Amino acid sequence: MNSLDYAITASGLTRRFGALVAVDNVYLKIPSGAIYGFLGPNGSGKSTMIRMLCGLLTPSAGSATVLGMDTKRDSEKLKQQIGYMTQKFALYDDLTVNENLQFVSEIYAVARKQRKVRVAELLEEFNLHQQQKQRAATLSGGQKQRLALAAATLHKPRILFLDEPTSAVDPQNRRDFWEKLFDLAEQGTTILVSTHYMDEAARCHSLAILDRGIKVADGTPKELGEGIASQVIEVTARDPNAARQSLLKLAGITSITQLGVQLRVLIPKEIPDAVQRVRDNLDHANVNAEVESVFPDLEDVFVSVTELSNSGLAA
């Protein structure tokens, strides 16, 4: 890809708040039309990254371009080309759905003749037609989410920035929301979404994992799974606690996570015959279990590149 194929680039992007380094020397290249994720816990720098890329926050060091525009020099121009949806509902509770959308259309200077038509399109597209005269304060969480996304896309932005947009809605609404994001991406919209949900991160075309302001990994979910320094062994046991207690005594294991009757065991790749070592350990402890090597999921990746890397056990 050449530089024209990237909707967003960042070079050495850094933001300090006094002694706190919220984002530390981050490099990014995000292709046009992709859904790109920032995965990380609270305090990892996700929101700060998005605010810098939107031109809302000036970097302490480094630079970024969005749609070919410098986020520092062209911040006002950039704001007309992007949509931004925050975690907290940011529209007006005392206005109706229709009034909120009309107000946003004026903010983005949508031509007067087009406002009514565009609002009507969005009411239909986001299934809000029946709620158009309802005050925003009385909407359900899922309805508020749809209204916020409708407002963020009203001016047909080329890039959408979504900062933990599904944190306050139920699983069905989250699923519906993501279907809408895929529709927008199919139409050519580039989407950058921050999340701490592993299942949402797995939906992204590619993603970066942030830990204390540092980008510790990036790539597609498959590339991230292939690239970690750990192998994952899945243990299914009738007595998972007994299996866990036995495996805690096995040298080389860096992490054990229990999921119901299953254990996800992380072992460095350089340790040979890991599956057999686990089997032998459980047989010696008289623990009946099935043991197999499995492909890492994003939770395995996250543990490997954050917790384990901090202790020097994984890259």
C-alpha positions as CSV (number, residue, x, y, z in Angstrom):
1,M,0.0,0.0,0.0
2,N,1.1,3.6,-0.6
3,S,0.3,6.5,1.6
4,L,-2.9,7.3,-0.3
5,D,-4.4,3.9,0.7
6,Y,-4.3,4.8,4.4
7,A,-7.1,6.8,6.0
8,I,-5.1,7.3,9.2
9,T,-1.4,7.3,9.9
10,A,0.5,8.2,13.1
11,S,4.2,8.5,13.7
12,G,5.6,8.6,17.3
13,L,2.2,9.9,18.6
14,T,2.6,10.8,22.3
15,R,0.5,12.6,24.8
16,R,1.6,13.6,28.3
17,F,-0.5,15.0,31.2
18,G,2.2,16.3,33.5
19,A,4.2,13.3,34.6
20,L,1.6,10.9,33.2
21,V,2.4,9.5,29.7
22,A,-1.1,8.6,28.5
23,V,0.0,7.6,25.0
24,D,3.6,6.7,24.4
25,N,5.3,6.8,20.9
26,V,2.5,5.1,18.9
27,Y,2.8,4.3,15.2
28,L,-0.3,3.5,13.1
29,K,-1.3,2.8,9.5
30,I,-5.0,2.2,9.1
31,P,-6.3,1.3,5.6
32,S,-9.3,3.1,4.1
33,G,-12.6,1.2,4.5
34,A,-11.4,-0.9,7.4
35,I,-12.8,-1.4,10.8
36,Y,-9.9,-1.0,13.1
37,G,-10.0,-1.6,16.9
38,F,-8.2,-0.3,19.9
39,L,-8.3,-3.0,22.6
40,G,-7.3,-2.3,26.1
41,P,-8.4,-1.8,29.7
42,N,-9.5,1.5,31.2
43,G,-6.5,3.8,31.4
44,S,-4.7,2.2,28.5
45,G,-4.8,5.3,26.3
46,K,-7.7,4.4,23.9
47,S,-9.8,7.6,24.4
48,T,-6.7,9.8,24.4
49,M,-5.6,8.3,21.0
50,I,-9.0,8.9,19.5
51,R,-9.2,12.5,20.7
52,M,-5.8,13.2,19.2
53,L,-6.8,11.6,15.9
54,C,-10.0,13.7,15.9
55,G,-8.0,16.9,16.3
56,L,-9.6,17.5,19.7
57,L,-6.3,17.1,21.6
58,T,-2.9,18.3,20.6
59,P,-0.1,15.6,20.8
60,S,2.9,16.3,23.1
61,A,5.1,14.7,20.4
62,G,4.8,13.0,17.1
63,S,2.2,13.6,14.3
64,A,-0.8,12.1,12.7
65,T,-2.7,12.5,9.4
66,V,-6.4,11.7,8.9
67,L,-7.7,11.7,5.3
68,G,-4.4,13.3,4.3
69,M,-4.9,16.2,6.8
70,D,-2.5,17.0,9.6
71,T,-4.5,16.7,12.9
72,K,-2.8,19.7,14.4
73,R,-2.7,22.1,11.4
74,D,-6.0,21.1,9.8
75,S,-8.0,20.3,12.9
76,E,-11.0,22.5,12.0
77,K,-11.2,21.3,8.5
78,L,-10.9,17.7,9.6
79,K,-13.8,17.9,12.0
80,Q,-16.2,18.4,9.0
81,Q,-15.0,15.1,7.5
82,I,-15.3,12.8,10.6
83,G,-18.0,11.4,12.8
84,Y,-17.4,11.0,16.6
85,M,-19.4,9.0,19.0
86,T,-18.5,8.9,22.7
87,Q,-19.1,6.3,25.3
88,K,-21.5,8.6,27.2
89,F,-24.7,9.7,25.4
90,A,-23.8,13.3,24.2
91,L,-27.0,14.5,22.6
92,Y,-29.7,16.6,24.3
93,D,-32.1,14.7,26.7
94,D,-34.7,17.4,26.6
95,L,-35.0,17.4,22.8
96,T,-36.9,14.9,20.8
97,V,-35.2,12.4,18.4
98,N,-36.1,14.5,15.4
99,E,-35.0,17.8,17.1
100,N,-31.6,16.3,18.0
101,L,-31.0,15.2,14.4
102,Q,-32.2,18.6,13.0
103,F,-29.9,20.4,15.5
104,V,-26.9,18.2,14.4
105,S,-27.7,18.9,10.7
106,E,-27.4,22.6,11.4
107,I,-24.1,22.1,13.3
108,Y,-22.6,20.4,10.2
109,A,-24.1,23.0,7.9
110,V,-26.1,20.5,5.9
111,A,-27.9,22.5,3.2
112,R,-31.4,23.6,4.4
113,K,-33.2,21.8,1.5
114,Q,-31.4,18.5,2.3
115,R,-31.9,18.5,6.1
116,K,-35.4,17.2,6.2
117,V,-34.7,14.5,3.7
118,R,-31.5,13.4,5.4
119,V,-33.2,13.3,8.8
120,A,-36.0,11.2,7.4
121,E,-33.5,8.8,5.8
122,L,-31.8,8.3,9.2
123,L,-35.0,7.8,11.1
124,E,-35.8,5.0,8.7
125,E,-32.3,3.6,8.5
126,F,-31.8,3.4,12.3
127,N,-35.4,2.3,13.0
128,L,-36.2,5.4,15.0
129,H,-39.3,6.6,13.0
130,Q,-41.7,5.7,15.8
131,Q,-39.6,7.5,18.3
132,Q,-39.0,10.7,16.4
133,K,-41.3,12.8,18.6
134,Q,-40.0,11.1,21.8
135,R,-37.6,13.0,24.1
136,A,-34.1,11.5,24.1
137,A,-34.2,11.1,27.9
138,T,-37.0,8.5,27.6
139,L,-35.3,6.3,25.1
140,S,-33.9,2.9,25.9
141,G,-30.1,2.3,25.9
142,G,-30.3,0.6,22.5
143,Q,-32.4,3.5,21.1
144,K,-30.0,6.1,22.4
145,Q,-27.1,4.2,20.9
146,R,-28.9,4.2,17.5
147,L,-29.7,7.9,17.8
148,A,-26.1,8.7,18.6
149,L,-24.8,6.7,15.6
150,A,-27.4,8.3,13.4
151,A,-26.2,11.8,14.5
152,A,-22.5,10.8,14.0
153,T,-23.2,9.7,10.4
154,L,-25.7,12.5,9.5
155,H,-23.1,14.4,7.4
156,K,-21.9,11.2,5.7
157,P,-18.4,11.3,7.2
158,R,-15.6,9.4,5.6
159,I,-14.3,8.2,9.0
160,L,-16.1,7.3,12.2
161,F,-14.4,7.4,15.6
162,L,-16.3,5.3,18.2
163,D,-15.1,5.5,21.8
164,E,-16.4,2.4,23.6
165,P,-19.9,2.9,22.0
166,T,-21.5,-0.3,23.3
167,S,-20.6,-0.3,26.9
168,A,-24.1,0.5,28.2
169,V,-26.2,-1.8,25.9
170,D,-27.3,-5.4,26.0
171,P,-25.8,-8.2,23.8
172,Q,-28.6,-8.1,21.2
173,N,-28.2,-4.3,20.7
174,R,-24.4,-4.7,20.5
175,R,-24.9,-7.3,17.8
176,D,-27.3,-5.1,15.8
177,F,-24.9,-2.2,16.2
178,W,-22.0,-4.1,14.8
179,E,-24.1,-5.2,11.8
180,K,-24.6,-1.5,11.1
181,L,-20.9,-0.9,11.3
182,F,-20.2,-3.6,8.7
183,D,-22.8,-2.0,6.4
184,L,-21.0,1.4,6.8
185,A,-17.6,-0.2,6.1
186,E,-19.0,-1.9,3.0
187,Q,-20.0,1.6,1.8
188,G,-16.4,2.8,2.2
189,T,-16.5,4.4,5.6
190,T,-13.3,3.8,7.7
191,I,-14.2,3.0,11.3
192,L,-12.0,3.2,14.4
193,V,-13.6,1.7,17.5
194,S,-12.2,1.4,21.0
195,T,-13.4,-1.5,23.2
196,H,-12.5,-3.7,26.1
197,Y,-14.8,-6.5,24.9
198,M,-12.8,-9.4,23.4
199,D,-15.7,-10.5,21.2
200,E,-16.0,-7.0,19.7
201,A,-12.3,-6.8,19.1
202,A,-12.5,-10.1,17.2
203,R,-15.0,-8.5,14.8
204,C,-12.5,-5.9,13.7
205,H,-10.6,-6.3,10.4
206,S,-7.4,-5.5,12.4
207,L,-6.6,-4.0,15.8
208,A,-4.0,-2.6,18.1
209,I,-3.7,-3.8,21.8
210,L,-2.8,-0.9,24.1
211,D,-1.3,-1.3,27.5
212,R,-0.5,1.8,29.7
213,G,-0.3,4.0,26.6
214,I,2.0,1.6,24.6
215,K,1.0,-0.3,21.5
216,V,2.1,-3.8,22.4
217,A,0.7,-5.6,19.4
218,D,-1.3,-5.0,16.2
219,G,-2.6,-7.0,13.2
220,T,-5.6,-9.1,12.3
221,P,-7.0,-11.3,15.0
222,K,-5.4,-14.3,13.2
223,E,-2.0,-12.6,12.9
224,L,-2.1,-11.7,16.6
225,G,-2.8,-15.3,17.5
226,E,0.0,-16.6,15.3
227,G,2.5,-14.0,16.6
228,I,2.3,-14.5,20.4
229,A,5.2,-16.2,22.2
230,S,2.9,-18.6,24.0
231,Q,1.2,-21.9,22.9
232,V,-2.3,-22.5,24.3
233,I,-3.3,-25.9,25.8
234,E,-7.0,-26.5,26.5
235,V,-7.8,-28.8,29.4
236,T,-11.3,-30.2,29.8
237,A,-11.8,-31.9,33.2
238,R,-14.6,-33.1,35.4
239,D,-12.8,-31.5,38.3
240,P,-11.2,-28.4,36.9
241,N,-10.0,-27.1,40.3
242,A,-8.0,-30.3,40.9
243,A,-6.6,-30.0,37.4
244,R,-5.6,-26.4,38.1
245,Q,-4.0,-27.2,41.4
246,S,-1.9,-29.9,39.8
247,L,-0.9,-27.8,36.8
248,L,0.2,-24.9,39.1
249,K,3.1,-27.2,40.1
250,L,4.3,-27.7,36.5
251,A,7.3,-25.7,35.6
252,G,7.1,-23.3,32.6
253,I,3.3,-22.5,32.8
254,T,2.8,-18.8,32.6
255,S,-1.0,-18.5,32.9
256,I,-4.0,-20.7,33.7
257,T,-7.5,-19.3,33.1
258,Q,-10.6,-21.3,34.0
259,L,-13.7,-21.1,31.7
260,G,-16.4,-23.4,33.2
261,V,-15.0,-27.0,33.1
262,Q,-12.2,-25.9,30.8
263,L,-8.7,-24.5,31.5
264,R,-6.7,-22.3,29.1
265,V,-3.1,-23.0,29.8
266,L,-0.4,-20.7,28.3
267,I,3.1,-22.1,28.0
268,P,6.1,-20.5,26.1
269,K,6.5,-21.8,22.6
270,E,10.1,-22.8,23.2
271,I,9.0,-25.5,25.7
272,P,8.8,-28.8,23.7
273,D,6.1,-31.4,24.0
274,A,3.8,-29.1,26.0
275,V,0.7,-31.2,25.4
276,Q,2.4,-34.3,26.6
277,R,3.9,-32.6,29.6
278,V,0.4,-31.4,30.7
279,R,-1.1,-34.9,30.1
280,D,1.6,-36.5,32.2
281,N,1.1,-34.0,35.0
282,L,-2.6,-34.7,35.2
283,D,-2.2,-38.5,34.9
284,H,0.3,-38.4,37.8
285,A,-2.3,-36.5,39.9
286,N,-5.1,-38.9,38.8
287,V,-7.1,-36.2,37.2
288,N,-9.2,-37.3,34.3
289,A,-9.0,-34.7,31.5
290,E,-8.9,-34.2,27.8
291,V,-5.9,-32.2,26.7
292,E,-5.3,-30.6,23.3
293,S,-3.4,-27.7,21.6
294,V,-5.7,-24.9,20.4
295,F,-5.4,-21.7,18.4
296,P,-5.1,-18.6,20.7
297,D,-8.2,-16.5,21.0
298,L,-7.9,-12.7,21.7
299,E,-8.1,-13.2,25.4
300,D,-5.0,-15.5,25.2
301,V,-3.3,-12.9,23.0
302,F,-4.1,-10.1,25.4
303,V,-2.8,-12.0,28.4
304,S,0.4,-13.0,26.5
305,V,1.3,-9.5,25.3
306,T,0.3,-7.5,28.4
307,E,0.5,-9.4,31.7
308,L,3.2,-11.8,30.6
309,S,5.3,-9.3,28.7
310,N,5.3,-7.1,31.8
311,S,6.9,-9.9,33.7
312,G,9.3,-10.7,30.9
313,L,7.8,-14.0,30.1
314,A,6.5,-13.2,26.7
315,A,7.1,-10.9,23.8
